[in-house]
Amino acid sequence: MISNNKSVNSGIRIAVITGAGSGMGRYFAYYAGFFATDIDELWLVGRDKRKLYKTASRVSRKCRCISADLSDDEEYRALISIVQDTAPDIRLLVNNAGIGIMGDFARLKPEENELMADINCRALTRLTADCIPFMSRGSHIINMASAAAFLPQPGFAVYAASKSYVYSLSKALSHELRKKKIYVTAVCPGCVDTPFINKAEKYEKMKDYKKPFMAEAKKVVLQAYRDAYRGWNVSVYGAGMNCFRVAAKILPDELILRMFF
Ligand SMILES: NC(=O)c1ccc[n+]([C@@H]2O[C@H](COP(=O)([O-])OP(=O)(O)OC[C@H]3O[C@@H](n4cnc5c(N)ncnc54)[C@H](OP(=O)(O)O)[C@@H]3O)[C@@H](O)[C@H]2O)c1
C-alpha cells in the first residue's frame, strides 16, 4: 500500500474498473452507470490502451483510460499517483483483472505461478488498500474471485488458491467495512466465455465436464452488479455453480477431488 494522507474528496465521483479492455471487464464498464448511478467518470485500467479506448467508445459516461501493468511496481505507483492527485470519491471499485494458467504446478514456469499470485492477489490487495481511503458511505468494491475458490484444483493449483484468497479477503472486508457502509462482493462464476480460457489453456485444455457450465460474460456481470447492489457479499452465477458451492461446503475435499480429478 502507498501511504497517503489525503481524504475524500475532490468532488468527482468515479468508478475504477481493472481489466476493462476485454472479457467481463468490458461488461463491468458498459453497465457501471446503471448501478452506480451517481458516478461522473469511469476510470478504465488495463495494459492495452487501445482495448481500453474500444471499451470507452461504447460507454455513455466520460471515461479515463489508464494503461498500467498491475504487476509492475512503477506503473502501479503511477496509477496510484493519479488517484492521490485527483482525490476522487471512488463510488465503485471493480478488481476484475486476473490471469490463469492451467497445468500442473511443477510443469508451469516458476514465474508463471508467481504472476498468477501477483496479479490475482497482490495487485488486488494493494489497489483495494489504496482506494479505500477515497471511498465513502454507500460505495462498493467488487472483487472477481471464481468458483475455483471453493475447492483446491489440481492442474490449476495457484489459480484456485489465489481465488480462495480473494474470496476469503472479500468476505472479511465486507464485515470490516460494514460500519462505514462500504459494501464488498466476491464474484464467483464457473467458466465464462471470454479470452481468459484460451490464454489459460497454455499447457492443458479445460476439463470436459466444465464445458456445459460455460456462462455468458454479460449475464455473469449483470448478476454480479445486482447482487452487489443488494448488499450481498458473494455472487455466484447459475444453478450449477450454486450447487457446486454447497457440495464443496458439505463434502470432504478429498471425495470431490477423487471424483473429478
Ligand atoms: N473466464 C472465466 O472462465 C473466469 C471464471 C471465473 C473468474 N474469472 C476471473 O474474471 C476476471 C476477468 O477475466 P475474463 O474472463 O474477463 O478474462 P480476460 O478477458 O482475459 O480479462 C482479464 C483482464 O485482466 C487484465 N490483466 C491481466 N494481467 C494484467 C496486468 N498485469 N495488469 C493489468 N491488467 C491485467 C487484462 O488486461 P489487458 O488485456 O489489458 O492485459 C484483461 O483485460 C479474472 O480475474 C479471472 O480470473 C474468469
The ligand as a Tripos MOL2 file, in Angstrom:
@<TRIPOS>MOLECULE
LIG
   48    52     1     0     0
SMALL
NO_CHARGES

@<TRIPOS>ATOM
      1 N1        -13.3880  -16.5730  -17.8960 N.am      1 LIG1
      2 C1        -13.5350  -17.4010  -16.8780 C.2       1 LIG1
      3 O1        -13.8060  -18.6100  -17.0660 O.2       1 LIG1
      4 C2        -13.4390  -16.8870  -15.4700 C.ar      1 LIG1
      5 C3        -14.0900  -17.6120  -14.4490 C.ar      1 LIG1
      6 C4        -14.0160  -17.1520  -13.1490 C.ar      1 LIG1
      7 C5        -13.3230  -15.9960  -12.8600 C.ar      1 LIG1
      8 N2        -12.6790  -15.3200  -13.8620 N.ar      1 LIG1
      9 C6        -11.9500  -14.0950  -13.4960 C.3       1 LIG1
     10 O2        -12.5720  -12.9920  -14.1260 O.3       1 LIG1
     11 C7        -11.6480  -11.9320  -14.2880 C.3       1 LIG1
     12 C8        -11.7590  -11.3650  -15.6990 C.3       1 LIG1
     13 O3        -11.3530  -12.3520  -16.6150 O.3       1 LIG1
     14 P1        -12.0260  -12.5590  -18.0330 P.3       1 LIG1
     15 O4        -12.6390  -13.8950  -18.0190 O.co2     1 LIG1
     16 O5        -12.8490  -11.4000  -18.4020 O.co2     1 LIG1
     17 O6        -10.7130  -12.6990  -18.9480 O.3       1 LIG1
     18 P2         -9.8750  -11.6610  -19.8250 P.3       1 LIG1
     19 O7        -10.6950  -11.1840  -20.9610 O.co2     1 LIG1
     20 O8         -8.5910  -12.3580  -20.0980 O.co2     1 LIG1
     21 O9         -9.6530  -10.4440  -18.8530 O.3       1 LIG1
     22 C9         -8.5760  -10.3410  -17.9710 C.3       1 LIG1
     23 C10        -8.2190   -8.8800  -17.8520 C.3       1 LIG1
     24 O10        -7.1610   -8.7680  -16.8980 O.3       1 LIG1
     25 C11        -6.2680   -7.8140  -17.3560 C.3       1 LIG1
     26 N3         -4.9150   -8.0690  -16.9010 N.ar      1 LIG1
     27 C12        -4.2350   -9.2390  -16.9200 C.ar      1 LIG1
     28 N4         -2.9960   -9.0560  -16.4660 N.ar      1 LIG1
     29 C13        -2.8820   -7.7360  -16.1550 C.ar      1 LIG1
     30 C14        -1.8520   -6.9230  -15.6550 C.ar      1 LIG1
     31 N5         -0.6290   -7.4280  -15.3860 N.pl3     1 LIG1
     32 N6         -2.0860   -5.6130  -15.4570 N.ar      1 LIG1
     33 C15        -3.2870   -5.0850  -15.7530 C.ar      1 LIG1
     34 N7         -4.3150   -5.7980  -16.2210 N.ar      1 LIG1
     35 C16        -4.1160   -7.1100  -16.4350 C.ar      1 LIG1
     36 C17        -6.2880   -7.9140  -18.8740 C.3       1 LIG1
     37 O11        -5.9640   -6.6290  -19.3940 O.3       1 LIG1
     38 P3         -5.1010   -6.4490  -20.7460 P.3       1 LIG1
     39 O12        -5.8450   -7.1700  -21.8130 O.co2     1 LIG1
     40 O13        -5.0550   -5.0050  -20.9470 O.co2     1 LIG1
     41 O14        -3.7900   -7.0740  -20.4740 O.co2     1 LIG1
     42 C18        -7.7180   -8.3030  -19.1750 C.3       1 LIG1
     43 O15        -8.4950   -7.1950  -19.5260 O.3       1 LIG1
     44 C19       -10.2790  -12.5050  -13.9340 C.3       1 LIG1
     45 O16        -9.9480  -12.1000  -12.6250 O.3       1 LIG1
     46 C20       -10.4990  -14.0130  -13.9720 C.3       1 LIG1
     47 O17        -9.6400  -14.7100  -13.0980 O.3       1 LIG1
     48 C21       -12.7260  -15.7320  -15.1620 C.ar      1 LIG1
@<TRIPOS>BOND
     1     1     2 1
     2     2     3 2
     3     2     4 1
     4     4     5 ar
     5     4    48 ar
     6     5     6 ar
     7     6     7 ar
     8     7     8 ar
     9     8     9 1
    10     8    48 ar
    11     9    10 1
    12     9    46 1
    13    10    11 1
    14    11    12 1
    15    11    44 1
    16    12    13 1
    17    13    14 1
    18    14    15 2
    19    14    16 1
    20    14    17 1
    21    17    18 1
    22    18    19 2
    23    18    20 1
    24    18    21 1
    25    21    22 1
    26    22    23 1
    27    23    24 1
    28    23    42 1
    29    24    25 1
    30    25    26 1
    31    25    36 1
    32    26    27 ar
    33    26    35 ar
    34    27    28 ar
    35    28    29 ar
    36    29    30 ar
    37    29    35 ar
    38    30    31 1
    39    30    32 ar
    40    32    33 ar
    41    33    34 ar
    42    34    35 ar
    43    36    37 1
    44    36    42 1
    45    37    38 1
    46    38    39 2
    47    38    40 1
    48    38    41 1
    49    42    43 1
    50    44    45 1
    51    44    46 1
    52    46    47 1
@<TRIPOS>SUBSTRUCTURE
     1 LIG1         1 GROUP 0 **** ****
